[in-house]
């Protein structure tokens, strides 16, 4: 029997909710935003064949790659699309958002988002920082070319 898991991620804590195929909540809790702890919670409460959903956000690429590397089936959900569904909730909390994400996974009513490699995210961050420094005149032409040479 497949279990569906929603993760509502923040920097320190991740709210987790597990529902079954009928939508009945089986477990809900939270743990530190640490891939090892999240993996233990998911496997312990949802089993090996759990289907996990997490919204796009600043920590998503790191977390998705870490959890996939641990053999978990995780999908990144478009935050705008998921947010539209979660707005229907009366009481928005991290726990309730995690349950809403689990229900979205169960129904299949989501738009998956491709998570690019961590190297691509690093390159984008470096290029963005370089553009800002060049824009405020904090880099000389030589320094700017040295940074560009990293790619």
N, C-alpha and C positions, 0 to 999 in steps of 0.2 A: 504494500500500500504506500503510495507516494505521499510524502509530506511536503508542505510548502512553507518556506521561511522568508520572513521579511526582516531586513536589517535597517534600522534607522541610526546612522553613524554620526557621531560628533567626535571632536578631538580626543576626549577622555573616555567617554562611555558609548557603548553601542547597545541600543534596545533591540531585543530579538523576540520574534513571535513565530510560533509554529502552529499551522492549521492542517487539518486532514482534507481529504478529497471532497468532503461535504461542506467544508468551511467552518467546522467546529474547532474552536481554539483548544489546542492540546497543552500548550505551555507558553508562558511569556516571562521574560526576565531581562537582565542586562549584565554586561561584563565590560571589562576594560577594552578599549579599541586596540586589540592585539590579535593578530591573525591566529596565533596558537590557542588563545582562550576562546575566540569565536568558533574555531574549528571544534574544540572540545564540547562546547555548548550545543552546536548544531548536531554533531554526531550523536551526542548523548540524548538529545531530546527529539531529534527528527530522523535519525538513522543515516545509513549510507547513501540512499538514493534521493536525498532531499534536493529540492529545487529551490534555489535561493535567489532573492531579488534585492537589489540595492540601488538607490537613486544616484544619478550623476552628482558629483560634488568634488571638492578639492582633494579629498583623501581616497576617492574611488579608484583611480588607476592603481595605486599602491596596493590597496586592499584586495581588489579583484585579482590582480596578478598573484599575490600571496596565497589567496584561497584557492585559486585554480591550480597553483603549484602543489597544493596539498590534496588535490584530487576532488575538490568540491565543485558541484555544478552551479555556478553563479552567473546571473545575468544582470547587466547594468541597464537600468530603466531610465528613460528620458525623464528628467526631473519635472519639466513643465507638464508633461502628459500625466505623470503620477500625481503631481500636485493638484491637477484639476479633479482627479478622482478623490483625493484625500480631503479636499475642501468640503465635501458633503458630510464629513464627520461633525458631530455636535461639539465634541470636546477634543481639541487637537493637543495631544501630548506625544512625547517620543514613543511611549509604549503603544498608543493607539495608532500612530503613524506606521510603526513596525507591523502591527496587525493588518492595517490597510494594505501595506506592500505585500504581505503574505497572501491576502485575498486577491490582489491583482495578479500575483503569480499563479494562483489556483485557477482563476478564470481565463488566464491567457490574454487579458485585456491590457496589453502593454506594448510599447514600442522599444525594442532592444537597441542599445547604443553600442557601437564598436568602441572598445577601449584600446587605444594605441599603446605601443610599447613604452616602457619606462624611459628608454633612450630618447624616444621622440618627445616625451614630456620634458626631459632635461634640456634638450636642444631648444625647444620652444621657450622655456624659462630663461635660458642664457641669452637667446636672441632678443627677447623682450626686455631684459635688463640692459643689454647693450644699447638697444634703441633708446631707452630712457636716458641712459648716461650720455649718449651722443646728443640727444635732444637738449639736455641742460648744459652741454658744453663741459662735462666732467671728464671726457676722454679726449686725448689727442688723437690725431689721425693714425699714428703708429700704434697706440694702444688699441684703438678700434680694430685695426687690421689684425693685431695679434689675437684678439678675441674671435674675430671672424675665422682666423686660421684654425681654431679648435674644431671646426666642422669640416 
